[in-house]
């Protein structure tokens, strides 16, 4: 909520999550996932005294967060977007291949192999950064270095545990929903040309009333709020200049705060977690 409770969910088919087959993985399906998460919680997320809840979305989740807030401004009181999808004119070439657009034409082993090539390649780039950051930020005065031949410090052992390639490969090999979820979301999710949806969210940020106000409508909790947009300065997936410009145009120049995470690529929430937490905490008023 807008006070102290957090729920973090995997998207359908990611991590340990299952996914519905036979349905397009579009904004409707993902909106239902958010509603399921909050409706099955013991905390009241939607009651009149809840004040609404804050919604944070990263990458594909950023586009989904915009879509959800645009449909349910009476539920959401704040939006944070990290390297979001939605404003791309088109996906990078590797993400527009025939096997993604028409996976039914290809045998499943081929699709798995191509997804492995695509995602493991991208994950490898920040796996090393994660290890470097742990070694850089670990309190050296509390963690002893190697004490002898063949031994390693806990700091180094922790860094070695971050095998991002293994995490991606595990999902491909063990979560039978993963391949379908990835290909379907690349086809149907709100990743490209969603300017109309962002503009709808912008209208709620700037206008107190709904487009068609009715006495029975709950309050628009987004009125007068701002959106925090975090971008990795070295992101090679999100076009920062385009997203920066289009976010101002669709949400409103005074309704969006853009913060660049220096030296960070698209996976900056994982590689630059401290900077991300600080930026969000300042935006929400938890830090001066």
C-alpha positions, -999 to +999 in steps of 0.1 A: +000+000+000+011+036+003+025+025+037+049-002+044+037-035+028+052-049-004+042-078-028+066-090-054+054-114-081+069-132-110+051-127-142+032-156-156+056-184-166+087-168-150+105-182-120+083-209-104+051-194-117+028-214-140+010-198-169-023-203-187-018-218-221-042-209-249-044-172-239-024-144-253+000-129-227-013-094-231-022-065-208-055-081-198-039-113-186-012-094-166-038-071-151-057-101-139-024-113-123-020-081-103-057-082-092-053-118-081-022-109-061-039-081-042-072-099-038-056-130-022-035-110+002-045-107+039-039-069+036-067-046+023-052-031-009-084-017-024-105-007+006-116+029+011-091+033+039-062+018+021-052+050+002-043+029-028-010+012-035+023+021-052+031+002-084+067-004-096+074-020-130+106-030-147+112-036-184+081-054-196+066-048-162+070-011-168+046-012-197+023-034-177+023-009-148+013+019-171-015-001-186-028-012-151-027+023-137-044+037-168-073+012-163-074+014-125-065+049-113-088+044-083-064+017-070-030+031-077-015+061-058+020+061-073+039+047-103+076+040-107+089+028-141+124+013-146+136+009-182+100+004-192+086-011-224+057+006-241+072+035-260+094+016-284+086+020-320+097-016-326+116-043-308+153-049-316+158-072-346+166-103-326+132-099-309+113-097-341+124-130-356+100-153-374+103-179-346+090-154-321+061-141-343+050-176-354+064-201-329+038-227-339+057-231-372+088-244-354+096-275-332+097-268-295+134-278-291+143-252-318+124-225-299+140-234-266+175-233-282+168-198-298+154-184-265+184-197-247+207-180-272+188-148-269+183-145-231+215-161-219+235-138-241+218-108-226+221-121-190+258-128-193+266-091-197+253-082-163+262-114-145+298-102-142+286-068-131+266-083-103+297-102-091+318-070-093+293-050-074+291-075-045+329-076-043+331-038-044+304-031-018+310-060+006+324-047+040+359-059+037+368-052+073+342-078+084+348-104+057+382-121+058+401-126+025+414-160+015+432-176+045+451-202+026+455-222-006+423-235-020+401-214+003+379-184-007+364-156+013+326-156+019+325-124-002+340-143-032+318-173-026+287-151-026+298-135-059+303-169-075+268-179-066+254-153-089+253-174-120+227-156-140+231-179-170+221-208-148+190-190-136+178-185-172+188-220-183+169-235-153+137-217-163+140-229-199+147-265-188+124-268-158+095-244-161+074-258-190+055-225-192+086-203-197+090-206-234+054-201-242+052-171-219+083-154-234+072-158-270+036-148-263+045-117-243+068-106-270+039-108-294+010-095-273+022-076-243+022-037-243+059-034-253+057-012-285+035+018-297+016+022-264+015+060-266-023+060-263-021+041-230+006+064-216-015+094-226-045+079-208-024+076-176-012+112-182-048+124-183-054+109-148-023+126-135-035+160-147-073+158-143-091+151-111-122+136-127-125+106-150-132+112-187-168+102-180-174+111-143-202+094-124-213+098-088-205+061-081-169+063-093-142+060-065-116+088-064-089+091-089-059+086-066-034+095-093-045+131-097-016+155-090+009+127-087+041+123-106+056+093-123+093+084-116+111+071-147+145+054-141+167+048-171+201+031-173+225+055-190+240+026-211+208+008-219+211-010-252+175-022-253+155+009-243+160+040-265+166+065-237+162+096-258+130+084-273+115+072-240+125+104-222+109+126-249+078+105-254+072+101-216+071+139-213+048+142-242+023+116-231+024+119-193+030+156-192+062+176-188+054+184-152+041+149-144+072+128-149+106+129-131+134+113-151+165+099-133+194+083-151+214+056-134+250+063-145+271+035-160+241+011-160+226-011-188+191-024-191+195-046-160+203-018-137+177-028-110+200-059-104+234-043-111+228-009-094+203-018-067+215+007-041+211+036-066+177+024-076+165+021-040+178+055-031+161+072-061+127+055-053+130+063-016+137+099-023+107+100-047+084+086-021+097+109+006+114+083+027+148+101+023+154+139+023 
